[in-house]
Amino acid sequence: MSKQILVLGSINVDHILRVDCFPKPGQTITASSYDIMAGGKGANQAVACARLGGNTLMMAAIGQDDPGREIVQQLSDEGIDTSAITEIVDAQTGVALMFVNGKGENMVGISAGANGCLSEEYIEQKHSLIAGADYLLLPQGIPESVMRQAAHIARRSHTKVALSPASVKPCSGDDLLTVDLITPDQTEADLLTGIKVLDETSATQAATLLHEKGITDVVITMGQYGAYASSMTSGHPEGLMVPGFPVKAVDTTAAGDTFNGALLVALAEGKSLEEAAFFANASAGLSVMSAGSQVSIPYRFQVEEFIQCDQEIADAAATPDTS
Protein backbone atom coordinates (compact mmCIF):
# COMPACT_ATOMS: atom_id res chain seq x y z
CA MET A 1 0.00 0.00 0.00
CA SER A 2 1.34 3.45 -0.93
CA LYS A 3 1.89 6.07 1.74
CA GLN A 4 -1.33 7.68 2.95
CA ILE A 5 -2.10 11.40 2.71
CA LEU A 6 -4.75 12.66 5.12
CA VAL A 7 -6.27 15.99 4.08
CA LEU A 8 -7.92 17.94 6.89
CA GLY A 9 -9.69 20.98 5.47
CA SER A 10 -12.76 22.67 4.08
CA ILE A 11 -15.56 21.59 1.78
CA ASN A 12 -17.50 24.35 0.02
CA VAL A 13 -20.15 24.80 -2.60
CA ASP A 14 -18.59 27.23 -5.10
CA HIS A 15 -20.78 29.85 -6.83
CA ILE A 16 -18.77 31.26 -9.74
CA LEU A 17 -19.49 34.38 -11.79
CA ARG A 18 -17.32 34.97 -14.85
CA VAL A 19 -16.91 38.66 -15.64
CA ASP A 20 -14.78 40.85 -17.90
CA CYS A 21 -13.44 42.79 -14.92
CA PHE A 22 -14.01 42.87 -11.17
CA PRO A 23 -16.76 45.21 -9.92
CA LYS A 24 -15.87 48.40 -8.09
CA PRO A 25 -17.69 49.39 -4.87
CA GLY A 26 -21.30 50.22 -5.70
CA GLN A 27 -20.98 48.93 -9.26
CA THR A 28 -23.28 46.30 -10.79
CA ILE A 29 -21.82 44.21 -13.59
CA THR A 30 -23.21 41.47 -15.81
CA ALA A 31 -21.55 38.06 -15.78
CA SER A 32 -20.97 36.04 -18.92
CA SER A 33 -21.74 32.81 -17.04
CA TYR A 34 -22.70 31.41 -13.63
CA ASP A 35 -21.82 27.96 -12.30
CA ILE A 36 -22.26 26.00 -9.08
CA MET A 37 -19.43 23.53 -8.40
CA ALA A 38 -17.83 21.49 -5.64
CA GLY A 39 -14.94 23.29 -3.99
CA GLY A 40 -13.15 24.22 -0.78
CA LYS A 41 -9.37 24.16 -0.39
CA GLY A 42 -9.51 20.88 1.50
CA ALA A 43 -11.72 19.12 -1.02
CA ASN A 44 -9.75 20.55 -3.95
CA GLN A 45 -6.45 19.33 -2.54
CA ALA A 46 -7.89 15.92 -1.75
CA VAL A 47 -9.14 15.62 -5.34
CA ALA A 48 -5.72 16.68 -6.63
CA CYS A 49 -4.02 14.03 -4.48
CA ALA A 50 -6.40 11.33 -5.67
CA ARG A 51 -6.31 12.21 -9.39
CA LEU A 52 -2.53 12.38 -9.35
CA GLY A 53 -2.16 8.93 -7.83
CA GLY A 54 -2.17 9.50 -4.07
CA ASN A 55 -3.68 7.22 -1.41
CA THR A 56 -6.03 9.87 -0.03
CA LEU A 57 -8.22 10.16 3.08
CA MET A 58 -10.24 13.30 3.82
CA MET A 59 -11.35 14.59 7.22
CA ALA A 60 -13.89 17.42 7.06
CA ALA A 61 -17.43 18.57 7.86
CA ILE A 62 -20.53 19.25 5.79
CA GLY A 63 -24.01 20.41 6.73
CA GLN A 64 -27.03 18.13 6.79
CA ASP A 65 -27.98 19.15 3.28
CA ASP A 66 -28.08 17.73 -0.22
CA PRO A 67 -25.27 19.91 -1.69
CA GLY A 68 -22.82 18.66 0.94
CA ARG A 69 -23.83 15.04 0.49
CA GLU A 70 -23.48 15.34 -3.26
CA ILE A 71 -19.95 16.64 -2.85
CA VAL A 72 -19.04 13.76 -0.52
CA GLN A 73 -20.33 11.32 -3.13
CA GLN A 74 -18.23 13.05 -5.79
CA LEU A 75 -15.16 12.78 -3.56
CA SER A 76 -15.84 9.09 -3.03
CA ASP A 77 -16.19 8.61 -6.78
CA GLU A 78 -12.70 10.10 -7.13
CA GLY A 79 -11.32 7.28 -4.99
CA ILE A 80 -11.01 9.35 -1.80
CA ASP A 81 -11.75 7.67 1.53
CA THR A 82 -14.61 9.86 2.89
CA SER A 83 -15.31 7.87 6.07
CA ALA A 84 -13.94 10.72 8.25
CA ILE A 85 -16.25 13.40 6.80
CA THR A 86 -18.95 14.24 9.36
CA GLU A 87 -22.34 15.93 9.04
CA ILE A 88 -23.00 18.82 11.42
CA VAL A 89 -26.55 19.18 12.77
CA ASP A 90 -28.22 22.56 12.12
CA ALA A 91 -25.38 23.75 9.89
CA GLN A 92 -25.07 24.40 6.18
CA THR A 93 -22.23 23.20 4.00
CA GLY A 94 -19.70 25.99 3.46
CA VAL A 95 -20.19 28.41 0.58
CA ALA A 96 -17.70 30.32 -1.57
CA LEU A 97 -18.72 33.19 -3.86
CA MET A 98 -16.23 33.85 -6.66
CA PHE A 99 -15.63 36.40 -9.38
CA VAL A 100 -13.30 35.26 -12.17
CA ASN A 101 -12.16 37.98 -14.59
CA GLY A 102 -10.99 37.86 -18.18
CA LYS A 103 -7.35 37.42 -17.09
CA GLY A 104 -8.15 34.27 -15.12
CA GLU A 105 -7.71 36.08 -11.79
CA ASN A 106 -10.24 35.55 -9.01
CA MET A 107 -11.80 37.25 -5.98
CA VAL A 108 -13.38 35.01 -3.33
CA GLY A 109 -15.70 35.46 -0.35
CA ILE A 110 -16.40 32.53 1.99
CA SER A 111 -19.07 31.56 4.52
CA ALA A 112 -17.48 28.79 6.59
CA GLY A 113 -20.72 27.05 7.58
CA ALA A 114 -20.03 23.49 8.75
CA ASN A 115 -16.29 23.97 8.20
CA GLY A 116 -16.23 26.26 11.23
CA CYS A 117 -17.97 23.64 13.37
CA LEU A 118 -15.23 21.02 13.31
CA SER A 119 -14.24 20.48 16.94
CA GLU A 120 -11.19 19.40 18.88
CA GLU A 121 -13.32 16.58 20.31
CA TYR A 122 -13.93 15.22 16.82
CA ILE A 123 -10.21 15.36 16.04
CA GLU A 124 -9.48 13.43 19.22
CA GLN A 125 -12.02 10.79 18.19
CA LYS A 126 -10.06 10.40 14.94
CA HIS A 127 -6.68 10.25 16.69
CA SER A 128 -5.81 6.86 15.20
CA LEU A 129 -6.44 8.04 11.62
CA ILE A 130 -4.03 10.96 12.03
CA ALA A 131 -1.45 8.79 13.78
CA GLY A 132 -1.72 6.16 11.05
CA ALA A 133 -1.23 8.53 8.12
CA ASP A 134 2.15 9.26 6.58
CA TYR A 135 1.31 12.88 5.74
CA LEU A 136 -1.18 15.33 7.23
CA LEU A 137 -2.05 18.07 4.72
CA LEU A 138 -3.60 21.20 6.28
CA PRO A 139 -5.07 23.61 3.70
CA GLN A 140 -6.72 25.81 6.40
CA GLY A 141 -10.36 26.93 6.12
CA ILE A 142 -11.21 25.24 9.43
CA PRO A 143 -10.73 26.44 13.06
CA GLU A 144 -7.11 27.05 14.03
CA SER A 145 -7.53 25.10 17.27
CA VAL A 146 -8.59 22.04 15.27
CA MET A 147 -5.59 22.26 12.94
CA ARG A 148 -3.27 22.81 15.88
CA GLN A 149 -4.54 19.73 17.72
CA ALA A 150 -4.30 17.57 14.61
CA ALA A 151 -0.74 18.80 14.01
CA HIS A 152 0.27 17.96 17.59
CA ILE A 153 -1.16 14.44 17.23
CA ALA A 154 0.72 14.07 13.95
CA ARG A 155 4.00 15.28 15.45
CA ARG A 156 3.76 12.81 18.34
CA SER A 157 3.01 10.02 15.87
CA HIS A 158 5.80 10.90 13.38
CA THR A 159 3.23 11.84 10.74
CA LYS A 160 4.71 14.62 8.58
CA VAL A 161 2.71 17.87 8.65
CA ALA A 162 2.33 19.98 5.50
CA LEU A 163 0.69 23.40 5.85
CA SER A 164 -0.83 25.26 2.91
CA PRO A 165 -1.37 28.70 4.48
CA ALA A 166 -4.24 30.99 3.51
CA SER A 167 -3.56 34.65 2.78
CA VAL A 168 -6.75 35.66 4.61
CA LYS A 169 -5.05 35.20 7.98
CA PRO A 170 -1.37 34.70 8.81
CA CYS A 171 -0.33 31.77 10.99
CA SER A 172 0.98 32.36 14.49
CA GLY A 173 4.47 31.31 15.47
CA ASP A 174 3.09 28.48 17.61
CA ASP A 175 1.21 27.06 14.61
CA LEU A 176 4.50 26.72 12.73
CA LEU A 177 6.32 24.74 15.43
CA THR A 178 4.66 21.47 14.39
CA VAL A 179 5.03 22.00 10.64
CA ASP A 180 7.51 19.99 8.53
CA LEU A 181 6.63 21.53 5.16
CA ILE A 182 5.01 24.87 4.31
CA THR A 183 3.88 26.06 0.85
CA PRO A 184 3.03 29.77 0.86
CA ASP A 185 2.50 31.82 -2.26
CA GLN A 186 4.22 35.21 -2.56
CA THR A 187 1.50 37.09 -0.64
CA GLU A 188 1.42 34.49 2.13
CA ALA A 189 5.22 34.47 2.39
CA ASP A 190 5.09 38.24 2.91
CA LEU A 191 2.49 37.84 5.68
CA LEU A 192 4.54 35.14 7.38
CA THR A 193 7.96 36.78 7.14
CA GLY A 194 7.50 40.47 6.31
CA ILE A 195 9.56 39.98 3.14
CA LYS A 196 8.05 40.83 -0.25
CA VAL A 197 8.92 37.88 -2.45
CA LEU A 198 9.62 39.21 -5.93
CA ASP A 199 12.54 37.08 -7.13
CA GLU A 200 14.88 34.27 -6.15
CA THR A 201 16.88 36.48 -3.78
CA SER A 202 13.87 37.59 -1.74
CA ALA A 203 12.44 34.05 -1.86
CA THR A 204 15.71 32.79 -0.36
CA GLN A 205 15.46 35.36 2.43
CA ALA A 206 11.85 34.45 3.22
CA ALA A 207 12.59 30.72 3.17
CA THR A 208 15.53 31.23 5.54
CA LEU A 209 13.26 32.98 8.05
CA LEU A 210 10.75 30.14 7.84
CA HIS A 211 13.54 27.61 8.39
CA GLU A 212 14.53 29.56 11.49
CA LYS A 213 11.02 28.92 12.84
CA GLY A 214 11.81 25.21 12.76
CA ILE A 215 10.32 24.25 9.37
CA THR A 216 12.46 21.74 7.48
CA ASP A 217 11.06 22.19 3.96
CA VAL A 218 9.77 25.40 2.36
CA VAL A 219 8.23 25.76 -1.10
CA ILE A 220 7.21 29.30 -2.13
CA THR A 221 4.98 29.31 -5.21
CA MET A 222 5.57 32.18 -7.64
CA GLY A 223 2.95 31.76 -10.34
CA GLN A 224 4.24 31.51 -13.90
CA TYR A 225 7.83 31.80 -12.66
CA GLY A 226 7.59 28.47 -10.83
CA ALA A 227 8.48 27.77 -7.21
CA TYR A 228 11.39 28.27 -4.85
CA ALA A 229 12.14 25.01 -3.01
CA SER A 230 14.38 25.00 0.06
CA SER A 231 15.37 22.30 2.56
CA MET A 232 17.43 22.32 5.73
CA THR A 233 20.38 20.04 5.02
CA SER A 234 23.01 19.43 7.70
CA GLY A 235 21.83 22.52 9.54
CA HIS A 236 21.99 24.80 6.50
CA PRO A 237 19.26 25.80 4.03
CA GLU A 238 19.73 24.72 0.43
CA GLY A 239 17.30 26.11 -2.12
CA LEU A 240 16.78 26.70 -5.82
CA MET A 241 14.20 28.00 -8.27
CA VAL A 242 12.19 25.30 -10.00
CA PRO A 243 10.96 26.89 -13.25
CA GLY A 244 7.28 26.94 -14.12
CA PHE A 245 5.65 25.95 -17.39
CA PRO A 246 4.72 28.73 -19.86
CA VAL A 247 0.95 28.46 -20.34
CA LYS A 248 -1.96 30.79 -21.07
CA ALA A 249 -4.04 31.07 -17.88
CA VAL A 250 -7.80 30.77 -18.25
CA ASP A 251 -8.66 30.44 -14.55
CA THR A 252 -6.27 30.26 -11.58
CA THR A 253 -8.94 29.24 -9.05
CA ALA A 254 -7.54 25.82 -8.05
CA ALA A 255 -3.92 26.22 -9.16
CA GLY A 256 -2.54 26.40 -5.63
CA ASP A 257 -4.63 23.45 -4.50
CA THR A 258 -3.47 21.41 -7.48
CA PHE A 259 0.15 22.33 -6.70
CA ASN A 260 -0.15 21.19 -3.10
CA GLY A 261 -1.84 17.92 -3.94
CA ALA A 262 0.76 17.14 -6.59
CA LEU A 263 3.63 18.06 -4.27
CA LEU A 264 2.41 15.71 -1.53
CA VAL A 265 1.83 12.84 -3.96
CA ALA A 266 5.34 13.17 -5.35
CA LEU A 267 6.89 13.35 -1.89
CA ALA A 268 4.88 10.31 -0.80
CA GLU A 269 6.37 8.47 -3.78
CA GLY A 270 9.86 9.22 -2.51
CA LYS A 271 10.79 12.06 -4.87
CA SER A 272 13.09 14.86 -3.71
CA LEU A 273 11.66 18.27 -2.88
CA GLU A 274 13.00 19.64 -6.19
CA GLU A 275 11.50 16.77 -8.19
CA ALA A 276 8.20 17.12 -6.34
CA ALA A 277 8.09 20.88 -7.05
CA PHE A 278 8.72 20.21 -10.75
CA PHE A 279 5.80 17.76 -10.88
CA ALA A 280 3.64 20.20 -8.92
CA ASN A 281 4.52 23.07 -11.30
CA ALA A 282 3.44 20.96 -14.26
CA SER A 283 0.19 19.95 -12.56
CA ALA A 284 -0.68 23.52 -11.59
CA GLY A 285 0.28 24.82 -15.03
CA LEU A 286 -2.07 22.36 -16.65
CA SER A 287 -4.89 23.26 -14.23
CA VAL A 288 -4.92 26.98 -15.09
CA MET A 289 -5.56 26.18 -18.73
CA SER A 290 -9.12 25.10 -17.84
CA ALA A 291 -11.97 26.92 -16.09
CA GLY A 292 -13.38 25.94 -12.72
CA SER A 293 -11.99 24.57 -9.49
CA GLN A 294 -12.14 20.77 -9.15
CA VAL A 295 -13.05 20.29 -12.80
CA SER A 296 -9.72 21.88 -13.81
CA ILE A 297 -7.57 19.56 -11.68
CA PRO A 298 -5.75 17.19 -14.05
CA TYR A 299 -5.28 13.44 -13.84
CA ARG A 300 -1.87 11.78 -13.57
CA PHE A 301 -1.72 10.63 -17.18
CA GLN A 302 -2.51 14.17 -18.40
CA VAL A 303 0.34 15.65 -16.36
CA GLU A 304 2.78 13.02 -17.59
CA GLU A 305 1.77 13.71 -21.21
CA PHE A 306 2.09 17.47 -20.59
CA ILE A 307 5.62 17.06 -19.19
CA GLN A 308 6.62 14.79 -22.08
CA CYS A 309 5.27 17.26 -24.66
CA ASP A 310 7.08 20.17 -23.00
CA GLN A 311 10.33 18.19 -22.97
CA GLU A 312 9.98 17.33 -26.66
CA ILE A 313 9.42 21.00 -27.51
CA ALA A 314 12.48 21.98 -25.45
CA ASP A 315 14.62 19.29 -27.10
CA ALA A 316 13.50 20.41 -30.55
CA ALA A 317 14.35 24.03 -29.77
CA ALA A 318 17.81 23.02 -28.53
CA THR A 319 18.59 20.91 -31.61
CA PRO A 320 20.43 22.84 -34.37
CA ASP A 321 18.73 22.95 -37.76
CA THR A 322 21.19 21.23 -40.15
CA SER A 323 18.93 21.30 -43.20
PAKE-343253 format. One record per residue (C-alpha): residue in three letters; x, y, z. Coordinates in steps of 0.001 Angstrom, whole numbers, m for minus. Example, Ala and Ser with C-alpha at 12.3 -4.5 7.8 and 13.67 -1.06 7.14 Angstrom:
> ALA, 12300, m4500, 7800
> SER, 13670, m1060, 7140
//
This chain:
> MET, 0, 0, 0
> SER, 1340, 3447, m933
> LYS, 1892, 6070, 1740
> GLN, m1333, 7682, 2949
> ILE, m2095, 11401, 2706
> LEU, m4749, 12660, 5124
> VAL, m6268, 15985, 4076
> LEU, m7923, 17941, 6894
> GLY, m9688, 20978, 5468
> SER, m12759, 22667, 4083
> ILE, m15563, 21586, 1784
> ASN, m17504, 24347, 23
> VAL, m20145, 24801, m2597
> ASP, m18587, 27231, m5095
> HIS, m20779, 29848, m6827
> ILE, m18775, 31258, m9741
> LEU, m19495, 34385, m11793
> ARG, m17318, 34970, m14855
> VAL, m16905, 38662, m15642
> ASP, m14778, 40848, m17899
> CYS, m13435, 42793, m14921
> PHE, m14010, 42874, m11172
> PRO, m16762, 45208, m9915
> LYS, m15866, 48402, m8088
> PRO, m17686, 49394, m4869
> GLY, m21299, 50215, m5702
> GLN, m20983, 48928, m9263
> THR, m23277, 46299, m10792
> ILE, m21817, 44211, m13587
> THR, m23214, 41469, m15809
> ALA, m21548, 38057, m15776
> SER, m20969, 36039, m18917
> SER, m21742, 32807, m17039
> TYR, m22699, 31413, m13627
> ASP, m21817, 27959, m12301
> ILE, m22255, 25996, m9076
> MET, m19429, 23527, m8396
> ALA, m17834, 21494, m5636
> GLY, m14942, 23294, m3993
> GLY, m13152, 24219, m784
> LYS, m9369, 24156, m388
> GLY, m9512, 20879, 1504
> ALA, m11719, 19121, m1020
> ASN, m9750, 20546, m3949
> GLN, m6446, 19330, m2539
> ALA, m7894, 15917, m1748
> VAL, m9139, 15619, m5338
> ALA, m5716, 16678, m6627
> CYS, m4017, 14033, m4483
> ALA, m6398, 11328, m5671
> ARG, m6310, 12208, m9385
> LEU, m2533, 12379, m9355
> GLY, m2161, 8931, m7829
> GLY, m2171, 9503, m4068
> ASN, m3677, 7221, m1414
> THR, m6029, 9869, m25
> LEU, m8215, 10158, 3075
> MET, m10241, 13303, 3822
> MET, m11352, 14588, 7220
> ALA, m13887, 17421, 7057
> ALA, m17428, 18575, 7864
> ILE, m20531, 19254, 5793
> GLY, m24012, 20407, 6733
> GLN, m27029, 18128, 6790
> ASP, m27982, 19153, 3276
> ASP, m28077, 17729, m223
> PRO, m25272, 19911, m1685
> GLY, m22824, 18662, 943
> ARG, m23834, 15037, 493
> GLU, m23485, 15337, m3257
> ILE, m19946, 16642, m2850
> VAL, m19039, 13763, m522
> GLN, m20330, 11318, m3130
> GLN, m18228, 13053, m5786
> LEU, m15161, 12783, m3556
> SER, m15841, 9093, m3025
> ASP, m16195, 8612, m6778
> GLU, m12703, 10100, m7134
> GLY, m11319, 7279, m4993
> ILE, m11012, 9346, m1804
> ASP, m11746, 7675, 1528
> THR, m14611, 9860, 2887
> SER, m15307, 7874, 6073
> ALA, m13936, 10718, 8255
> ILE, m16254, 13396, 6802
> THR, m18946, 14235, 9362
> GLU, m22342, 15925, 9039
> ILE, m23005, 18824, 11423
> VAL, m26548, 19179, 12775
> ASP, m28217, 22559, 12120
> ALA, m25376, 23748, 9888
> GLN, m25073, 24402, 6180
> THR, m22232, 23200, 4004
> GLY, m19695, 25985, 3461
> VAL, m20194, 28408, 577
> ALA, m17698, 30324, m1571
> LEU, m18717, 33195, m3857
> MET, m16226, 33853, m6658
> PHE, m15632, 36402, m9380
> VAL, m13296, 35262, m12173
> ASN, m12161, 37985, m14591
> GLY, m10986, 37863, m18181
> LYS, m7350, 37416, m17090
> GLY, m8155, 34269, m15117
> GLU, m7715, 36083, m11789
> ASN, m10244, 35551, m9011
> MET, m11804, 37245, m5980
> VAL, m13379, 35009, m3335
> GLY, m15696, 35460, m351
> ILE, m16401, 32528, 1992
> SER, m19066, 31561, 4525
> ALA, m17482, 28794, 6593
> GLY, m20717, 27052, 7580
> ALA, m20031, 23491, 8753
> ASN, m16293, 23971, 8203
> GLY, m16234, 26260, 11229
> CYS, m17971, 23642, 13369
> LEU, m15235, 21021, 13313
> SER, m14240, 20484, 16935
> GLU, m11192, 19400, 18882
> GLU, m13324, 16584, 20314
> TYR, m13929, 15224, 16824
> ILE, m10212, 15360, 16044
> GLU, m9481, 13429, 19223
> GLN, m12019, 10788, 18189
> LYS, m10060, 10397, 14940
> HIS, m6682, 10250, 16686
> SER, m5807, 6863, 15196
> LEU, m6440, 8045, 11621
> ILE, m4035, 10957, 12031
> ALA, m1449, 8792, 13776
> GLY, m1723, 6158, 11048
> ALA, m1231, 8532, 8125
> ASP, 2152, 9257, 6584
> TYR, 1314, 12881, 5737
> LEU, m1181, 15326, 7226
> LEU, m2048, 18074, 4724
> LEU, m3599, 21198, 6278
> PRO, m5069, 23613, 3698
> GLN, m6725, 25812, 6396
> GLY, m10356, 26931, 6122
> ILE, m11212, 25242, 9434
> PRO, m10734, 26442, 13056
> GLU, m7110, 27053, 14025
> SER, m7526, 25099, 17267
> VAL, m8591, 22036, 15273
> MET, m5593, 22260, 12938
> ARG, m3273, 22808, 15881
> GLN, m4544, 19733, 17718
> ALA, m4302, 17565, 14608
> ALA, m742, 18798, 14006
> HIS, 270, 17956, 17586
> ILE, m1156, 14439, 17227
> ALA, 720, 14074, 13952
> ARG, 3996, 15278, 15447
> ARG, 3763, 12810, 18340
> SER, 3010, 10021, 15865
> HIS, 5796, 10897, 13378
> THR, 3229, 11845, 10744
> LYS, 4713, 14622, 8582
> VAL, 2706, 17868, 8645
> ALA, 2333, 19979, 5498
> LEU, 691, 23401, 5846
> SER, m829, 25261, 2914
> PRO, m1368, 28703, 4478
> ALA, m4235, 30987, 3514
> SER, m3556, 34645, 2783
> VAL, m6754, 35659, 4612
> LYS, m5052, 35203, 7976
> PRO, m1373, 34702, 8813
> CYS, m334, 31765, 10994
> SER, 978, 32362, 14488
> GLY, 4470, 31310, 15475
> ASP, 3092, 28478, 17609
> ASP, 1214, 27061, 14607
> LEU, 4496, 26718, 12725
> LEU, 6318, 24744, 15428
> THR, 4658, 21470, 14394
> VAL, 5028, 22004, 10639
> ASP, 7507, 19990, 8532
> LEU, 6629, 21529, 5160
> ILE, 5006, 24870, 4306
> THR, 3882, 26056, 852
> PRO, 3031, 29774, 863
> ASP, 2503, 31820, m2264
> GLN, 4221, 35212, m2558
> THR, 1504, 37087, m640
> GLU, 1418, 34486, 2128
> ALA, 5225, 34471, 2394
> ASP, 5095, 38244, 2908
> LEU, 2488, 37843, 5683
> LEU, 4543, 35136, 7381
> THR, 7958, 36777, 7143
> GLY, 7497, 40470, 6310
> ILE, 9564, 39983, 3137
> LYS, 8050, 40828, m246
> VAL, 8915, 37879, m2446
> LEU, 9617, 39214, m5931
> ASP, 12538, 37078, m7134
> GLU, 14881, 34273, m6151
> THR, 16882, 36479, m3783
> SER, 13865, 37592, m1745
> ALA, 12444, 34052, m1856
> THR, 15708, 32787, m360
> GLN, 15461, 35356, 2434
> ALA, 11848, 34450, 3215
> ALA, 12593, 30725, 3166
> THR, 15528, 31229, 5536
> LEU, 13264, 32975, 8053
> LEU, 10751, 30137, 7838
> HIS, 13539, 27605, 8386
> GLU, 14530, 29562, 11492
> LYS, 11023, 28924, 12841
> GLY, 11808, 25206, 12755
> ILE, 10323, 24248, 9369
> THR, 12461, 21742, 7481
> ASP, 11063, 22188, 3962
> VAL, 9766, 25397, 2363
> VAL, 8231, 25763, m1098
> ILE, 7213, 29298, m2134
> THR, 4983, 29314, m5210
> MET, 5574, 32181, m7637
> GLY, 2950, 31757, m10338
> GLN, 4238, 31505, m13898
> TYR, 7830, 31796, m12663
> GLY, 7595, 28471, m10831
> ALA, 8479, 27772, m7212
> TYR, 11387, 28265, m4855
> ALA, 12140, 25009, m3010
> SER, 14383, 24998, 57
> SER, 15371, 22299, 2564
> MET, 17430, 22324, 5731
> THR, 20378, 20041, 5017
> SER, 23013, 19432, 7702
> GLY, 21827, 22517, 9540
> HIS, 21994, 24805, 6504
> PRO, 19257, 25804, 4032
> GLU, 19733, 24716, 434
> GLY, 17302, 26108, m2119
> LEU, 16779, 26700, m5817
> MET, 14205, 28002, m8270
> VAL, 12194, 25296, m10003
> PRO, 10959, 26889, m13254
> GLY, 7277, 26937, m14120
> PHE, 5653, 25950, m17395
> PRO, 4717, 28734, m19861
> VAL, 954, 28463, m20338
> LYS, m1958, 30785, m21069
> ALA, m4040, 31070, m17877
> VAL, m7797, 30774, m18246
> ASP, m8664, 30439, m14551
> THR, m6271, 30258, m11584
> THR, m8937, 29244, m9046
> ALA, m7539, 25824, m8049
> ALA, m3923, 26218, m9163
> GLY, m2538, 26400, m5627
> ASP, m4631, 23448, m4500
> THR, m3469, 21406, m7480
> PHE, 149, 22332, m6701
> ASN, m150, 21189, m3103
> GLY, m1841, 17915, m3940
> ALA, 763, 17138, m6588
> LEU, 3633, 18064, m4272
> LEU, 2412, 15706, m1531
> VAL, 1826, 12841, m3957
> ALA, 5341, 13172, m5351
> LEU, 6893, 13353, m1886
> ALA, 4883, 10307, m801
> GLU, 6372, 8474, m3780
> GLY, 9863, 9222, m2512
> LYS, 10789, 12057, m4869
> SER, 13092, 14856, m3711
> LEU, 11664, 18275, m2883
> GLU, 13001, 19639, m6191
> GLU, 11499, 16766, m8195
> ALA, 8202, 17124, m6342
> ALA, 8094, 20876, m7048
> PHE, 8719, 20214, m10748
> PHE, 5804, 17757, m10881
> ALA, 3636, 20204, m8919
> ASN, 4516, 23070, m11299
> ALA, 3438, 20957, m14263
> SER, 195, 19945, m12560
> ALA, m679, 23518, m11592
> GLY, 280, 24820, m15029
> LEU, m2068, 22359, m16649
> SER, m4885, 23258, m14235
> VAL, m4920, 26978, m15085
> MET, m5557, 26178, m18731
> SER, m9116, 25099, m17840
> ALA, m11967, 26917, m16093
> GLY, m13384, 25937, m12723
> SER, m11989, 24567, m9487
> GLN, m12137, 20769, m9153
> VAL, m13047, 20287, m12802
> SER, m9723, 21884, m13806
> ILE, m7574, 19556, m11676
> PRO, m5748, 17188, m14046
> TYR, m5281, 13440, m13841
> ARG, m1870, 11783, m13572
> PHE, m1722, 10632, m17185
> GLN, m2513, 14166, m18396
> VAL, 343, 15651, m16359
> GLU, 2783, 13020, m17588
> GLU, 1770, 13713, m21206
> PHE, 2094, 17470, m20589
> ILE, 5619, 17059, m19192
> GLN, 6616, 14793, m22078
> CYS, 5272, 17256, m24658
> ASP, 7079, 20166, m22997
> GLN, 10329, 18193, m22973
> GLU, 9979, 17327, m26659
> ILE, 9422, 20999, m27511
> ALA, 12484, 21985, m25447
> ASP, 14619, 19286, m27100
> ALA, 13500, 20409, m30554
> ALA, 14347, 24035, m29774
> ALA, 17806, 23016, m28531
> THR, 18590, 20915, m31610
> PRO, 20433, 22839, m34372
> ASP, 18735, 22947, m37757
> THR, 21188, 21225, m40152
> SER, 18931, 21300, m43195
//
